[in-house]
Amino acid sequence: MLKDITLGQYFPGTSPIHRMDPRVKIIVTFTYIILLFLAKGIASYALMLVALCIVIAVSGIRVGVVLRSMKPLLFIIAFTAILNMFYTTGEVLWEFWFLKLTREGIENAIFLALRISMLITGTFVLLTYTTSPIMLTDGIESLLRPLQKIHLPVHELAMMMTIALRFIPTLIEETDKIMSAQKARGADFESGNLLERARALVPILVPLFVSAFRRADELAVAMECRCYRGGEHRTRMKELRMTGLDYVILGLTAALTAAMIVLRVLFA
């Protein structure tokens, strides 16, 4: 299960999605998230799903990788959908004790599961899978630069966010190694009820925290040894410049936004 978590991983490539300006990726991602919450009706979700499939195809990310990234979240998606299915008022189709299955509940459950799945998949493909941590840091810092006028440490915030995202795969790998080592010593993480399994995971936390603090200290020492200084007057090896591709993507995003607004009005 831990190996299925791909949050924070970067897959190098030369696709148009990889070559996009990170600032454009961030803007498009936030626009995509907003449009998903504005979606209403089959036509709106179908349009967003088609757009997502096109992005995945153009990015060159294998469909198997995308599906594997959803595996750890299936329980949360299913649990949320079931709650909406039985606790939404409307035309009752089936009733047992305090449970009521309604037609509106089924529709809400389906649309909610689609929304969560597309939100996670779109965010992964547009940002973490196709953008290196350095480029993502530069993009966040560039977009937040106006906040420097109120003395907000923009560079430090962007760097912390990116490092935290980058270390997720490392900590997952470390957790897998610790669990394998404890299994070799006779530890059992799979038998018993849910409470017993959770209790069996407690011994993993101490070595995991020790490893996380050690890695953080090593990173801090490495940055100091290289005389790293962030913020003002810091130069970059690759300056961010928007190309014709970025303007085309922004135009397509604006067209998708207009289409979603029209569909929202029609289904209101």
C-alpha positions as CSV (number, residue, x, y, z in Angstrom):
1,M,0.0,0.0,0.0
2,L,2.8,2.4,0.8
3,K,4.4,1.9,-2.6
4,D,1.2,3.0,-4.2
5,I,1.5,6.5,-2.7
6,T,3.0,8.7,-5.4
7,L,2.4,12.1,-3.9
8,G,5.4,14.3,-4.4
9,Q,7.1,12.2,-7.0
10,Y,8.4,13.8,-10.2
11,F,8.6,11.9,-13.5
12,P,11.0,13.6,-15.9
13,G,9.8,14.1,-19.5
14,T,9.7,16.3,-22.5
15,S,6.0,16.5,-23.0
16,P,4.2,19.9,-23.5
17,I,2.9,19.6,-20.0
18,H,6.5,19.2,-18.7
19,R,7.6,22.2,-20.7
20,M,4.9,24.5,-19.4
21,D,5.9,27.4,-17.2
22,P,5.3,26.4,-13.5
23,R,3.4,29.6,-12.9
24,V,1.0,28.7,-15.7
25,K,0.7,25.1,-14.2
26,I,-0.3,26.5,-10.8
27,I,-2.8,28.9,-12.3
28,V,-4.4,26.2,-14.4
29,T,-4.5,23.8,-11.5
30,F,-6.3,26.2,-9.2
31,T,-8.7,27.1,-12.1
32,Y,-9.3,23.4,-12.6
33,I,-10.1,22.9,-8.9
34,I,-12.5,25.8,-8.9
35,L,-14.3,24.6,-12.1
36,L,-14.7,21.1,-10.5
37,F,-16.6,22.6,-7.7
38,L,-18.7,24.7,-10.1
39,A,-19.5,21.6,-12.2
40,K,-23.2,20.7,-12.2
41,G,-24.8,18.0,-14.3
42,I,-23.6,15.2,-16.5
43,A,-22.4,17.5,-19.3
44,S,-20.2,19.6,-17.0
45,Y,-18.5,16.5,-15.5
46,A,-18.1,14.9,-18.9
47,L,-16.4,18.0,-20.2
48,M,-14.0,18.1,-17.2
49,L,-13.3,14.4,-17.6
50,V,-12.5,14.8,-21.3
51,A,-10.1,17.7,-20.4
52,L,-8.4,15.6,-17.8
53,C,-8.0,12.6,-20.1
54,I,-6.4,14.9,-22.8
55,V,-4.0,16.3,-20.2
56,I,-3.0,12.8,-19.0
57,A,-2.5,11.7,-22.7
58,V,-0.4,14.7,-23.5
59,S,1.7,14.5,-20.4
60,G,3.0,11.0,-21.2
61,I,2.3,9.8,-17.6
62,R,1.2,6.1,-17.8
63,V,-2.4,5.5,-16.9
64,G,-1.3,2.7,-14.5
65,V,0.7,5.2,-12.5
66,V,-2.4,7.5,-12.2
67,L,-4.6,4.6,-11.2
68,R,-2.1,3.4,-8.7
69,S,-2.0,6.8,-7.1
70,M,-5.7,6.6,-6.4
71,K,-5.6,3.2,-4.7
72,P,-4.7,4.5,-1.2
73,L,-7.6,6.9,-1.4
74,L,-10.3,4.5,-2.5
75,F,-11.6,4.0,1.1
76,I,-12.0,7.7,1.7
77,I,-13.7,8.2,-1.7
78,A,-16.1,5.3,-1.1
79,F,-16.9,6.3,2.5
80,T,-17.7,9.9,1.5
81,A,-19.8,8.7,-1.4
82,I,-21.8,6.2,0.8
83,L,-22.5,9.0,3.4
84,N,-23.9,11.2,0.7
85,M,-25.9,8.3,-0.8
86,F,-27.8,7.6,2.4
87,Y,-28.0,11.0,4.0
88,T,-29.3,13.1,1.1
89,T,-33.0,14.0,1.1
90,G,-35.1,13.4,-2.0
91,E,-37.1,10.7,-3.7
92,V,-36.8,7.6,-1.5
93,L,-36.0,4.4,-3.4
94,W,-35.2,2.1,-0.5
95,E,-35.5,2.4,3.2
96,F,-34.3,0.3,6.2
97,W,-34.5,1.6,9.8
98,F,-32.6,5.0,9.7
99,L,-31.0,4.4,6.2
100,K,-32.8,6.0,3.3
101,L,-31.5,5.5,-0.3
102,T,-32.7,8.3,-2.5
103,R,-32.3,9.0,-6.2
104,E,-30.7,12.4,-5.4
105,G,-28.3,10.6,-3.0
106,I,-27.1,8.2,-5.7
107,E,-26.5,11.1,-8.1
108,N,-24.6,13.1,-5.4
109,A,-22.5,10.1,-4.5
110,I,-21.5,9.5,-8.2
111,F,-20.7,13.1,-8.8
112,L,-18.8,13.5,-5.5
113,A,-16.6,10.4,-6.2
114,L,-15.9,11.7,-9.7
115,R,-15.1,15.2,-8.4
116,I,-12.6,13.9,-5.7
117,S,-11.0,11.5,-8.2
118,M,-10.5,14.1,-10.9
119,L,-9.3,16.7,-8.4
120,I,-6.6,14.5,-7.1
121,T,-5.6,13.1,-10.5
122,G,-5.5,16.6,-12.1
123,T,-3.4,18.1,-9.3
124,F,-0.9,15.2,-9.5
125,V,-0.5,15.3,-13.3
126,L,-0.4,19.1,-13.6
127,L,1.9,19.8,-10.7
128,T,3.9,17.1,-8.9
129,Y,4.3,14.5,-11.6
130,T,5.4,16.9,-14.3
131,T,7.2,19.7,-12.4
132,S,10.5,19.4,-10.6
133,P,10.7,20.7,-7.0
134,I,13.0,23.5,-8.0
135,M,10.7,24.8,-10.8
136,L,7.7,24.4,-8.5
137,T,9.5,26.5,-5.9
138,D,10.3,29.2,-8.4
139,G,6.8,29.3,-9.7
140,I,5.2,29.6,-6.2
141,E,7.7,32.3,-5.3
142,S,7.0,34.3,-8.5
143,L,3.3,34.2,-8.0
144,L,3.6,35.2,-4.3
145,R,6.1,38.0,-4.9
146,P,3.6,40.8,-4.5
147,L,3.2,39.7,-0.9
148,Q,6.8,40.8,-0.2
149,K,5.5,44.4,0.0
150,I,3.9,43.4,3.4
151,H,7.3,41.8,4.4
152,L,6.1,38.2,4.0
153,P,9.0,35.8,3.6
154,V,7.8,34.5,0.2
155,H,10.9,32.6,-0.8
156,E,11.2,30.8,2.6
157,L,7.5,29.8,2.4
158,A,7.8,28.5,-1.1
159,M,10.9,26.6,-0.2
160,M,9.4,25.0,2.9
161,M,6.3,24.0,0.9
162,T,8.3,22.4,-1.8
163,I,10.7,20.6,0.5
164,A,7.8,19.2,2.5
165,L,6.2,17.9,-0.7
166,R,9.6,16.5,-1.9
167,F,10.2,14.6,1.3
168,I,6.9,12.7,1.2
169,P,8.2,9.9,-1.1
170,T,11.4,9.8,1.0
171,L,9.5,9.3,4.2
172,I,7.2,6.7,2.6
173,E,10.3,4.7,1.5
174,E,11.8,5.0,4.9
175,T,8.5,3.8,6.5
176,D,8.5,0.8,4.2
177,K,12.1,-0.1,5.1
178,I,11.3,0.2,8.9
179,M,8.2,-2.1,8.5
180,S,10.2,-4.6,6.5
181,A,12.9,-4.7,9.2
182,Q,10.4,-5.1,12.0
183,K,8.6,-7.9,10.0
184,A,11.9,-9.7,9.8
185,R,12.1,-9.5,13.6
186,G,8.7,-11.1,14.0
187,A,6.4,-8.0,14.0
188,D,2.9,-8.5,12.7
189,F,1.1,-5.6,11.1
190,E,-1.7,-7.5,9.2
191,S,-3.5,-9.7,11.7
192,G,-6.1,-8.6,14.3
193,N,-8.8,-6.0,14.2
194,L,-8.4,-2.4,13.2
195,L,-7.5,-1.2,16.7
196,E,-4.8,-3.9,17.0
197,R,-3.3,-3.1,13.6
198,A,-3.2,0.6,14.6
199,R,-1.5,-0.3,17.9
200,A,1.1,-2.4,16.0
201,L,2.1,0.6,14.0
202,V,3.1,2.6,17.1
203,P,6.7,1.2,17.3
204,I,7.3,2.5,13.7
205,L,6.7,6.1,14.7
206,V,9.8,6.5,16.9
207,P,12.4,5.4,14.3
208,L,10.5,7.3,11.6
209,F,10.6,10.6,13.6
210,V,14.3,10.0,14.3
211,S,15.0,9.4,10.6
212,A,12.9,12.5,9.6
213,F,14.8,14.8,12.0
214,R,18.2,13.3,10.9
215,R,17.4,14.0,7.3
216,A,16.2,17.5,8.0
217,D,19.4,18.2,9.9
218,E,21.5,16.8,7.0
219,L,19.6,19.0,4.6
220,A,20.2,22.1,6.7
221,V,23.9,21.3,7.0
222,A,24.2,20.7,3.2
223,M,22.5,24.0,2.5
224,E,24.7,25.9,4.9
225,C,27.9,24.3,3.5
226,R,26.9,25.5,0.0
227,C,26.4,29.1,1.4
228,Y,22.7,29.0,0.5
229,R,20.9,32.3,1.0
230,G,17.3,32.7,-0.1
231,G,15.1,35.6,-0.7
232,E,16.3,39.0,-2.2
233,H,19.2,39.2,-4.6
234,R,19.1,35.4,-5.2
235,T,19.9,34.5,-8.8
236,R,18.6,31.4,-10.7
237,M,20.2,29.2,-13.3
238,K,16.9,29.0,-15.3
239,E,14.8,32.2,-15.4
240,L,11.1,31.7,-15.9
241,R,9.9,32.8,-19.3
242,M,6.5,32.2,-20.8
243,T,6.4,30.8,-24.3
244,G,3.7,30.6,-26.9
245,L,2.7,27.2,-25.5
246,D,1.9,28.8,-22.2
247,Y,-0.4,31.4,-23.8
248,V,-2.2,28.7,-25.8
249,I,-2.8,26.7,-22.5
250,L,-4.1,29.9,-20.8
251,G,-6.4,30.5,-23.7
252,L,-7.7,26.9,-23.6
253,T,-8.2,27.3,-19.9
254,A,-10.2,30.5,-20.4
255,A,-12.4,28.7,-23.0
256,L,-13.0,25.8,-20.6
257,T,-13.9,28.2,-17.9
258,A,-16.4,30.0,-20.2
259,A,-17.9,26.6,-21.3
260,M,-18.3,25.6,-17.6
261,I,-20.0,28.8,-16.7
262,V,-22.5,28.4,-19.6
263,L,-23.2,24.8,-18.5
264,R,-23.6,26.0,-14.9
265,V,-26.2,28.6,-16.0
266,L,-28.1,26.1,-18.2
267,F,-28.3,23.5,-15.4
268,A,-29.0,26.0,-12.6
